[in-house]
Amino acid sequence: MRIVFLMFFISHFALGQYIGGQEIDSSKLSPWIPKFEIEYSGTYHFGESESESDFILFFSKDCIIGQVKMGYWAENAPQWKYKYITLTNITIGKNGKFTSDQHSGWFMKYKSDSGKYIKGLKIENPWTVWIEDNKFEFGVKTPLNFEHNYYGKYTKASIKKLTLQELKDMSPQDLKLMRNEIFARYGYTFKKGGAMEKYFQKQDWYRPEHSDVTKFLTEIELYNVDLIQKLERK
């Protein structure tokens, strides 16, 4: 199964199409078909202010990882939290067509008023809640910086499928930290007073927000959690 691990507009005289919360003229959109598929890797920024979201897209051997990161206000407390939508069964056609089980669209270029072409991803069924049915959203592509998305000591556990060879010399404690760090990146709330809570509370990037983050995990992360657990049981 391929997953895109990865944090999208028609003008006023047709259906509504948006970029950064503003309507744009769809006649200025054209297909974006690079020489190599990997050139689609990047962070695609959607919306503005409290409606902002980032779609992270990258390729890792047999996987395409695609994941949406968006913020929201918690219902029971004035707290800004983050949630994730991990897209499954991603495919990218030679014509720039993007599909997944959850969202679909096209890789396109938008010609700005200055004449500059802006690369991005047009999503036909956007996750931005305020956009009405039959309207689209365009996410502007920016470079992908893994350090800005995957924090911690063992970030490779979220970027590629690990091997037994890579893990065989690690101590049981380091394996435990690597496995739990995957969950911590999504704001998993560890057992109060436990070793993992004490460790991650000392990390400046850690924000405990969710009691269950399993549905956020990507194909790579699920694979690595399972692999590490097998080693821990030996």
Backbone as CSV, one residue per row, in Angstrom:
resi,resn,N_x,N_y,N_z,CA_x,CA_y,CA_z,C_x,C_y,C_z
1,MET,0.853,-1.199,0.000,0.000,0.000,0.000,0.881,1.239,0.000
2,ARG,0.563,2.191,-0.825,1.330,3.424,-0.852,0.546,4.506,-0.123
3,ILE,1.253,5.269,0.705,0.625,6.339,1.464,1.358,7.645,1.211
4,VAL,0.662,8.744,0.985,1.297,10.040,0.877,1.091,10.757,2.220
5,PHE,2.889,10.574,3.561,3.081,10.775,5.079,3.191,12.085,5.582
6,LEU,2.067,14.380,4.646,2.503,14.209,4.107,1.888,14.754,5.045
7,MET,1.226,19.081,6.832,1.226,19.008,7.921,0.576,19.156,6.257
8,PHE,-5.849,23.827,-1.095,-5.976,23.370,-2.423,-7.116,24.184,-3.094
9,PHE,-9.531,25.893,-7.090,-10.198,27.128,-6.824,-10.761,27.605,-8.172
10,ILE,-11.995,27.829,-8.570,-12.505,28.370,-9.818,-12.986,29.784,-9.526
11,SER,-12.892,30.671,-10.475,-13.144,32.082,-10.228,-14.603,32.396,-9.943
12,HIS,-14.865,33.717,-9.690,-16.192,34.156,-9.295,-17.226,33.942,-10.386
13,PHE,-16.783,33.767,-11.619,-17.769,33.558,-12.678,-17.967,32.080,-12.975
14,ALA,-17.419,31.221,-12.126,-17.682,29.776,-12.197,-17.822,29.303,-10.762
15,LEU,-17.197,28.183,-10.430,-17.195,27.731,-9.049,-16.085,28.449,-8.292
16,GLY,-16.215,28.543,-6.950,-15.228,29.249,-6.156,-13.924,28.480,-6.064
17,GLN,-12.831,29.145,-6.327,-11.518,28.534,-6.198,-10.653,29.465,-5.374
18,TYR,-9.908,28.901,-4.403,-9.219,29.741,-3.437,-7.738,29.435,-3.343
19,ILE,-6.955,30.492,-3.079,-5.548,30.359,-2.756,-5.287,31.329,-1.606
20,GLY,-4.817,30.795,-0.480,-4.600,31.635,0.691,-5.852,32.332,1.163
21,GLY,-7.008,31.691,1.012,-8.267,32.277,1.449,-8.867,33.271,0.479
22,GLN,-8.202,33.532,-0.651,-8.696,34.492,-1.627,-9.117,33.783,-2.913
23,GLU,-10.207,34.260,-3.522,-10.655,33.678,-4.787,-9.678,34.055,-5.903
24,ILE,-9.472,33.121,-6.811,-8.577,33.371,-7.941,-9.280,33.009,-9.242
25,ASP,-8.667,33.405,-10.336,-9.205,33.139,-11.663,-8.662,31.790,-12.147
26,SER,-9.533,30.817,-12.304,-9.099,29.470,-12.686,-8.471,29.415,-14.076
27,SER,-8.717,30.436,-14.917,-8.130,30.443,-16.256,-6.610,30.635,-16.198
28,LYS,-6.100,31.036,-15.029,-4.666,31.234,-14.869,-3.963,29.971,-14.355
29,LEU,-4.711,28.890,-14.220,-4.132,27.621,-13.797,-3.775,26.782,-15.018
30,SER,-2.645,26.093,-14.938,-2.222,25.198,-16.018,-1.550,23.980,-15.401
31,PRO,-1.489,22.859,-16.131,-0.898,21.633,-15.579,0.576,21.828,-15.207
32,TRP,0.974,21.176,-14.134,2.374,21.139,-13.726,2.832,19.682,-13.779
33,ILE,3.649,19.360,-14.762,4.119,17.987,-14.951,5.648,18.019,-15.022
34,PRO,6.330,17.768,-13.910,7.793,17.808,-13.896,8.404,16.596,-14.584
35,LYS,9.707,16.651,-14.810,10.406,15.547,-15.449,10.423,14.310,-14.563
36,PHE,10.594,14.527,-13.242,10.649,13.427,-12.298,9.554,13.585,-11.244
37,GLU,8.890,12.499,-10.911,7.788,12.527,-9.947,8.227,13.058,-8.593
38,ILE,9.466,12.795,-8.208,9.958,13.209,-6.898,9.945,14.727,-6.734
39,GLU,9.866,15.454,-7.847,9.820,16.911,-7.774,8.537,17.418,-7.135
40,TYR,7.544,16.541,-6.987,6.314,16.919,-6.289,6.512,16.962,-4.776
41,SER,7.613,16.397,-4.273,7.880,16.424,-2.838,7.913,17.861,-2.340
42,GLY,7.306,18.100,-1.193,7.325,19.445,-0.636,6.261,19.621,0.418
43,THR,6.161,20.839,0.907,5.093,21.225,1.825,4.159,22.158,1.075
44,TYR,2.891,21.833,1.040,1.892,22.630,0.323,1.054,23.382,1.351
45,HIS,1.122,24.703,1.266,0.458,25.541,2.277,-0.910,26.001,1.783
46,PHE,-1.921,25.784,2.629,-3.298,26.126,2.297,-3.853,27.137,3.293
47,GLY,-4.770,27.970,2.815,-5.530,28.856,3.683,-4.714,29.956,4.321
48,GLU,-5.326,30.580,5.335,-4.681,31.664,6.064,-5.245,31.725,7.473
49,SER,-4.493,32.335,8.363,-4.900,32.529,9.751,-5.319,31.203,10.393
50,GLU,-6.482,31.165,11.035,-6.911,29.950,11.728,-7.344,28.843,10.772
51,SER,-7.462,29.155,9.495,-7.826,28.146,8.499,-6.599,27.590,7.774
52,GLU,-5.409,27.924,8.270,-4.188,27.446,7.621,-3.991,25.948,7.837
53,SER,-3.372,25.322,6.866,-2.984,23.921,6.995,-1.796,23.664,6.073
54,ASP,-1.028,22.645,6.400,0.107,22.243,5.579,-0.056,20.787,5.181
55,PHE,0.203,20.515,3.911,0.182,19.148,3.402,1.617,18.759,3.088
56,ILE,2.134,17.778,3.823,3.510,17.315,3.654,3.510,16.108,2.729
57,LEU,4.331,16.177,1.694,4.371,15.103,0.707,5.826,14.731,0.411
58,PHE,6.156,13.437,0.576,7.487,12.990,0.184,7.474,11.520,-0.195
59,PHE,8.556,11.099,-0.851,8.691,9.735,-1.356,9.797,9.020,-0.577
60,SER,9.551,7.767,-0.227,10.548,6.986,0.506,10.493,5.543,0.024
61,LYS,11.392,5.213,-0.891,11.457,3.874,-1.475,10.103,3.442,-2.012
62,ASP,9.419,2.488,-1.359,8.159,1.966,-1.879,6.952,2.747,-1.374
63,CYS,7.180,3.877,-0.699,6.069,4.644,-0.109,6.004,6.062,-0.649
64,ILE,4.804,6.562,-0.784,4.586,8.000,-0.919,3.903,8.400,0.383
65,ILE,4.464,9.355,1.076,3.919,9.770,2.360,3.237,11.123,2.202
66,GLY,1.990,11.208,2.611,1.234,12.446,2.494,0.400,12.685,3.733
67,GLN,0.533,13.850,4.325,-0.148,14.107,5.590,-0.510,15.579,5.728
68,VAL,-1.736,15.819,6.173,-2.223,17.174,6.415,-2.074,17.495,7.904
69,LYS,-1.523,18.664,8.192,-1.431,19.153,9.569,-2.240,20.431,9.673
70,MET,-3.176,20.469,10.616,-4.010,21.653,10.788,-4.280,21.901,12.267
71,GLY,-4.525,23.152,12.610,-4.808,23.508,13.989,-6.288,23.742,14.227
72,TYR,-6.671,23.688,15.491,-8.071,23.940,15.875,-8.129,24.293,17.347
73,TRP,-9.211,24.966,17.744,-9.411,25.305,19.145,-10.116,24.156,19.845
74,ALA,-9.567,23.711,20.965,-10.176,22.627,21.735,-11.511,23.091,22.315
75,GLU,-12.482,22.197,22.347,-13.836,22.548,22.794,-13.904,22.853,24.290
76,ASN,-13.189,22.096,25.091,-13.333,22.217,26.541,-12.289,23.105,27.200
77,ALA,-11.414,23.690,26.401,-10.378,24.562,26.953,-9.880,25.496,25.856
78,PRO,-9.485,26.722,26.233,-8.981,27.673,25.230,-7.557,27.305,24.815
79,GLN,-7.457,26.165,24.160,-6.142,25.652,23.767,-6.113,25.364,22.273
80,TRP,-5.057,25.815,21.617,-4.856,25.576,20.190,-4.133,24.256,20.022
81,LYS,-4.784,23.296,19.371,-4.206,21.974,19.194,-3.977,21.687,17.707
82,TYR,-3.254,20.602,17.458,-3.014,20.163,16.088,-3.569,18.760,15.870
83,LYS,-4.121,18.564,14.686,-4.561,17.239,14.288,-4.021,16.949,12.893
84,TYR,-4.079,15.677,12.517,-3.456,15.246,11.266,-4.417,14.351,10.487
85,ILE,-4.338,14.465,9.173,-5.052,13.558,8.278,-3.995,12.841,7.447
86,THR,-3.840,11.557,7.676,-2.860,10.785,6.921,-3.566,10.147,5.732
87,LEU,-3.162,10.520,4.528,-3.815,10.036,3.325,-3.313,8.640,2.974
88,THR,-4.205,7.817,2.490,-3.862,6.434,2.155,-4.134,6.144,0.679
89,ASN,-3.420,5.132,0.170,-3.552,4.707,-1.233,-3.380,5.876,-2.202
90,ILE,-2.287,6.589,-2.030,-1.962,7.726,-2.888,-1.493,7.246,-4.261
91,THR,-1.962,7.904,-5.288,-1.433,7.683,-6.637,-1.235,9.036,-7.306
92,ILE,-0.219,9.114,-8.140,0.053,10.327,-8.906,0.198,9.922,-10.366
93,GLY,-0.702,10.375,-11.198,-0.688,10.019,-12.609,0.347,10.818,-13.389
94,LYS,0.680,10.326,-14.575,1.655,11.010,-15.431,1.141,12.371,-15.891
95,ASN,-0.180,12.560,-15.813,-0.779,13.835,-16.203,-0.932,14.799,-15.031
96,GLY,-0.353,14.424,-13.857,-0.427,15.289,-12.694,-1.652,15.078,-11.835
97,LYS,-2.437,14.041,-12.125,-3.614,13.747,-11.325,-3.195,13.152,-9.985
98,PHE,-3.739,13.696,-8.904,-3.452,13.238,-7.552,-4.696,12.589,-6.954
99,THR,-4.562,11.373,-6.452,-5.703,10.702,-5.826,-5.276,10.042,-4.523
100,SER,-6.238,9.887,-3.629,-6.050,9.140,-2.391,-7.434,8.720,-1.925
101,ASP,-7.494,7.938,-0.855,-8.784,7.516,-0.319,-9.576,8.699,0.232
102,GLN,-8.878,9.751,0.640,-9.543,10.867,1.315,-9.726,12.104,0.426
103,HIS,-8.714,12.481,-0.305,-8.759,13.721,-1.086,-8.098,13.507,-2.445
104,SER,-8.503,14.326,-3.415,-7.963,14.189,-4.764,-7.848,15.560,-5.421
105,GLY,-7.072,15.617,-6.487,-6.912,16.885,-7.187,-5.885,16.798,-8.290
106,TRP,-5.220,17.930,-8.557,-4.259,18.024,-9.650,-3.078,18.879,-9.227
107,PHE,-1.887,18.490,-9.657,-0.731,19.349,-9.513,-0.792,20.380,-10.639
108,MET,-0.699,21.672,-10.269,-0.885,22.727,-11.252,0.035,23.900,-10.974
109,LYS,0.076,24.832,-11.948,0.801,26.088,-11.806,-0.205,27.223,-11.918
110,TYR,-0.010,28.259,-11.102,-0.884,29.424,-11.147,-0.065,30.643,-11.590
111,LYS,-0.539,31.330,-12.611,0.147,32.512,-13.117,-0.317,33.734,-12.337
112,SER,0.581,34.301,-11.550,0.239,35.450,-10.722,0.148,36.721,-11.570
113,ASP,-0.303,37.800,-10.949,-0.431,39.073,-11.667,0.912,39.575,-12.179
114,SER,1.980,39.175,-11.498,3.318,39.607,-11.928,3.862,38.761,-13.076
115,GLY,3.117,37.700,-13.434,3.558,36.824,-14.516,4.347,35.626,-14.037
116,LYS,4.615,35.564,-12.737,5.367,34.446,-12.166,4.454,33.239,-11.985
117,TYR,4.969,32.050,-12.279,4.201,30.823,-12.096,4.459,30.239,-10.710
118,ILE,3.388,29.962,-10.005,3.460,29.405,-8.653,3.026,27.946,-8.704
119,LYS,3.900,27.058,-8.312,3.580,25.628,-8.321,2.762,25.264,-7.090
120,GLY,1.838,24.317,-7.286,1.021,23.917,-6.152,0.144,22.728,-6.445
121,LEU,-0.762,22.469,-5.525,-1.684,21.344,-5.620,-3.109,21.841,-5.459
122,LYS,-3.919,21.576,-6.462,-5.340,21.953,-6.431,-6.131,20.755,-5.910
123,ILE,-6.815,20.954,-4.776,-7.599,19.874,-4.183,-9.081,20.111,-4.456
124,GLU,-9.723,19.096,-5.010,-11.110,19.253,-5.448,-12.109,19.082,-4.309
125,ASN,-11.765,18.320,-3.293,-12.626,18.157,-2.121,-11.831,18.522,-0.872
126,PRO,-11.592,19.833,-0.679,-10.671,20.303,0.366,-11.128,19.985,1.783
127,TRP,-10.152,19.865,2.673,-10.424,19.603,4.088,-10.744,20.880,4.847
128,THR,-10.475,22.045,4.258,-10.799,23.310,4.911,-12.312,23.408,5.078
129,VAL,-12.787,23.485,6.319,-14.211,23.302,6.607,-15.090,24.426,6.075
130,TRP,-14.559,25.654,5.952,-15.425,26.757,5.536,-15.660,26.804,4.037
131,ILE,-14.903,26.042,3.269,-15.086,26.036,1.818,-16.285,25.158,1.453
132,GLU,-17.222,25.723,0.723,-18.467,25.035,0.400,-18.258,23.924,-0.631
133,ASP,-19.285,23.066,-0.742,-19.235,21.995,-1.735,-19.053,22.582,-3.135
134,ASN,-18.385,21.814,-3.991,-18.140,22.190,-5.391,-17.155,23.347,-5.538
135,LYS,-16.426,23.659,-4.462,-15.386,24.672,-4.546,-14.045,24.020,-4.247
136,PHE,-12.997,24.641,-4.756,-11.677,24.028,-4.684,-10.701,24.923,-3.930
137,GLU,-9.557,24.329,-3.551,-8.517,25.104,-2.879,-7.156,24.730,-3.460
138,PHE,-6.272,25.729,-3.531,-4.954,25.552,-4.120,-3.891,25.774,-3.060
139,GLY,-3.024,24.776,-2.861,-1.948,24.884,-1.887,-0.639,25.217,-2.572
140,VAL,0.052,26.231,-2.092,1.301,26.695,-2.690,2.460,25.838,-2.186
141,LYS,3.281,25.365,-3.113,4.399,24.492,-2.760,5.566,25.292,-2.198
142,THR,6.117,24.787,-1.080,7.335,25.325,-0.495,8.292,24.163,-0.270
143,PRO,9.591,24.427,-0.093,10.537,23.328,0.124,10.184,22.511,1.364
144,LEU,10.485,21.233,1.318,10.225,20.345,2.454,11.431,20.343,3.368
145,ASN,11.225,20.750,4.619,12.282,20.752,5.620,11.896,19.752,6.703
146,PHE,12.538,18.594,6.706,12.185,17.552,7.661,12.357,18.023,9.105
147,GLU,13.352,18.863,9.362,13.607,19.323,10.718,12.473,20.175,11.267
148,HIS,11.697,20.798,10.395,10.583,21.636,10.829,9.299,20.828,11.026
149,ASN,9.333,19.559,10.664,8.131,18.736,10.768,8.297,17.530,11.686
150,TYR,9.500,17.023,11.790,9.742,15.827,12.587,10.829,16.111,13.621
151,TYR,10.387,16.364,14.847,11.305,16.745,15.907,11.803,15.518,16.669
152,GLY,12.906,15.705,17.400,13.383,14.658,18.270,14.738,14.107,17.875
153,LYS,15.167,13.092,18.608,16.473,12.473,18.435,16.482,11.441,17.318
154,TYR,15.313,10.799,17.101,15.229,9.682,16.151,14.235,9.995,15.031
155,THR,14.433,11.112,14.350,13.486,11.525,13.310,13.432,10.539,12.149
156,LYS,14.497,9.771,11.943,14.511,8.823,10.826,13.395,7.796,10.936
157,ALA,12.860,7.585,12.137,11.784,6.617,12.326,10.476,7.077,11.712
158,SER,10.400,8.350,11.321,9.211,8.875,10.652,9.455,9.152,9.178
159,ILE,10.695,8.963,8.721,11.064,9.336,7.357,11.319,8.138,6.458
160,LYS,11.757,7.028,7.031,12.039,5.847,6.220,11.783,4.579,7.015
161,LYS,11.555,3.477,6.310,11.394,2.185,6.968,12.766,1.690,7.406
162,LEU,12.894,1.444,8.686,14.168,1.022,9.255,14.406,-0.463,9.011
163,THR,15.633,-0.885,9.239,15.991,-2.292,9.081,16.535,-2.833,10.390
164,LEU,16.537,-4.154,10.529,17.091,-4.788,11.729,18.567,-4.441,11.878
165,GLN,19.268,-4.308,10.758,20.679,-3.976,10.786,20.905,-2.613,11.436
166,GLU,20.023,-1.661,11.146,20.155,-0.330,11.720,19.862,-0.304,13.208
167,LEU,19.062,-1.234,13.673,18.596,-1.210,15.060,19.325,-2.178,15.978
168,LYS,20.062,-3.113,15.421,20.580,-4.238,16.199,21.526,-3.815,17.320
169,ASP,22.212,-2.699,17.189,23.168,-2.279,18.213,22.591,-1.263,19.198
170,MET,21.318,-0.972,19.082,20.696,-0.009,19.994,20.302,-0.680,21.302
171,SER,20.417,0.066,22.379,20.047,-0.457,23.689,18.530,-0.536,23.823
172,PRO,18.030,-1.362,24.747,16.576,-1.423,24.974,15.979,-0.053,25.299
173,GLN,16.696,0.773,26.052,16.196,2.091,26.411,16.078,2.987,25.186
174,ASP,17.091,2.937,24.305,17.054,3.763,23.095,15.947,3.308,22.146
175,LEU,15.728,1.998,22.061,14.633,1.487,21.228,13.291,1.984,21.752
176,LYS,13.145,1.979,23.067,11.898,2.445,23.682,11.676,3.931,23.394
177,LEU,12.748,4.715,23.493,12.634,6.145,23.217,12.297,6.399,21.752
178,MET,12.936,5.659,20.855,12.664,5.823,19.431,11.199,5.533,19.111
179,ARG,10.690,4.445,19.667,9.297,4.054,19.413,8.334,5.091,19.975
180,ASN,8.546,5.517,21.201,7.626,6.466,21.830,7.755,7.867,21.273
181,GLU,8.921,8.172,20.713,9.095,9.488,20.099,8.173,9.666,18.894
182,ILE,7.886,8.581,18.200,6.946,8.642,17.073,5.598,9.158,17.555
183,PHE,5.121,8.627,18.682,3.840,9.049,19.246,3.931,10.462,19.822
184,ALA,5.064,10.784,20.436,5.239,12.101,21.049,5.168,13.217,20.015
185,ARG,5.645,12.955,18.796,5.612,13.984,17.751,4.186,14.424,17.432
186,TYR,3.226,13.549,17.681,1.817,13.883,17.438,1.111,14.391,18.694
187,GLY,1.860,14.602,19.754,1.267,15.130,20.973,0.594,14.094,21.846
188,TYR,1.092,12.856,21.793,0.506,11.804,22.637,0.739,12.122,24.114
189,THR,-0.305,11.920,24.924,-0.222,12.158,26.361,0.198,10.869,27.064
190,PHE,1.396,10.843,27.588,1.917,9.649,28.249,1.401,9.542,29.681
191,LYS,1.577,8.359,30.253,1.129,8.090,31.617,1.747,9.091,32.581
192,LYS,0.893,9.710,33.393,1.350,10.750,34.303,2.350,10.183,35.311
193,GLY,3.484,10.840,35.398,4.509,10.409,36.336,5.408,9.316,35.805
194,GLY,5.106,8.801,34.593,5.891,7.721,34.010,7.196,8.222,33.406
195,ALA,8.059,7.285,33.061,9.373,7.635,32.530,9.273,8.405,31.214
196,MET,8.317,8.002,30.351,8.187,8.673,29.065,7.661,10.095,29.220
197,GLU,6.723,10.284,30.128,6.226,11.645,30.349,7.357,12.531,30.865
198,LYS,8.134,12.038,31.810,9.224,12.819,32.382,10.265,13.166,31.314
199,TYR,10.544,12.210,30.437,11.537,12.449,29.387,11.040,13.494,28.389
200,PHE,9.826,13.302,27.863,9.357,14.190,26.792,8.954,15.568,27.310
201,GLN,8.593,15.678,28.575,8.293,16.995,29.136,9.517,17.896,29.111
202,LYS,10.688,17.291,29.023,11.923,18.070,28.968,12.277,18.519,27.548
203,GLN,11.557,18.012,26.560,11.811,18.370,25.164,10.989,19.603,24.808
204,ASP,11.641,20.650,24.314,10.925,21.906,24.074,9.897,21.814,22.951
205,TRP,9.957,20.791,22.106,9.017,20.646,20.995,7.770,19.852,21.380
206,TYR,7.797,19.205,22.528,6.708,18.285,22.900,5.507,19.040,23.477
207,ARG,4.306,18.716,22.933,3.055,19.307,23.415,2.033,18.189,23.614
208,PRO,1.774,17.777,24.870,0.787,16.713,25.116,-0.628,17.201,24.796
209,GLU,-1.279,16.560,23.799,-2.589,17.042,23.338,-3.617,15.934,23.131
210,HIS,-3.175,14.697,22.887,-4.106,13.643,22.500,-3.873,12.364,23.300
211,SER,-4.961,11.702,23.658,-4.861,10.426,24.378,-4.647,9.257,23.428
212,ASP,-4.921,9.467,22.133,-4.732,8.422,21.127,-4.334,9.085,19.810
213,VAL,-3.197,8.705,19.273,-2.713,9.295,18.014,-2.514,8.232,16.944
214,THR,-2.993,7.025,17.194,-2.761,5.910,16.272,-3.218,6.225,14.856
215,LYS,-4.366,6.880,14.717,-4.908,7.151,13.385,-4.064,8.167,12.618
216,PHE,-3.172,8.893,13.313,-2.313,9.867,12.642,-1.104,9.208,11.983
217,LEU,-0.707,8.043,12.464,0.549,7.436,12.028,0.524,7.044,10.553
218,THR,1.676,7.201,9.922,1.813,6.861,8.509,2.229,5.407,8.345
219,GLU,2.265,4.958,7.111,2.712,3.600,6.808,4.121,3.358,7.334
220,ILE,5.002,4.321,7.159,6.376,4.192,7.641,6.417,4.058,9.153
221,GLU,5.689,4.893,9.840,5.704,4.882,11.301,5.096,3.605,11.862
222,LEU,4.009,3.150,11.272,3.403,1.900,11.727,4.363,0.733,11.540
223,TYR,5.052,0.723,10.412,6.031,-0.329,10.138,7.153,-0.306,11.180
224,ASN,7.677,0.883,11.462,8.795,0.997,12.393,8.396,0.688,13.831
225,VAL,7.207,1.077,14.232,6.725,0.732,15.575,6.662,-0.783,15.733
226,ASP,6.131,-1.453,14.732,6.027,-2.919,14.773,7.415,-3.566,14.807
227,LEU,8.336,-3.050,14.005,9.691,-3.606,13.957,10.395,-3.437,15.302
228,ILE,10.286,-2.260,15.889,10.936,-1.998,17.175,10.340,-2.876,18.272
229,GLN,9.025,-3.034,18.273,8.381,-3.870,19.280,8.843,-5.324,19.189
230,LYS,9.075,-5.801,17.984,9.567,-7.170,17.820,10.935,-7.327,18.449
231,LEU,11.790,-6.315,18.297,13.108,-6.359,18.912,13.014,-6.270,20.427
232,GLU,12.109,-5.432,20.911,11.946,-5.258,22.358,11.454,-6.531,23.037
233,ARG,10.706,-7.350,22.308,10.170,-8.585,22.886,11.207,-9.693,22.959
234,LYS,12.325,-9.558,22.228,13.340,-10.599,22.223,14.151,-10.569,23.517
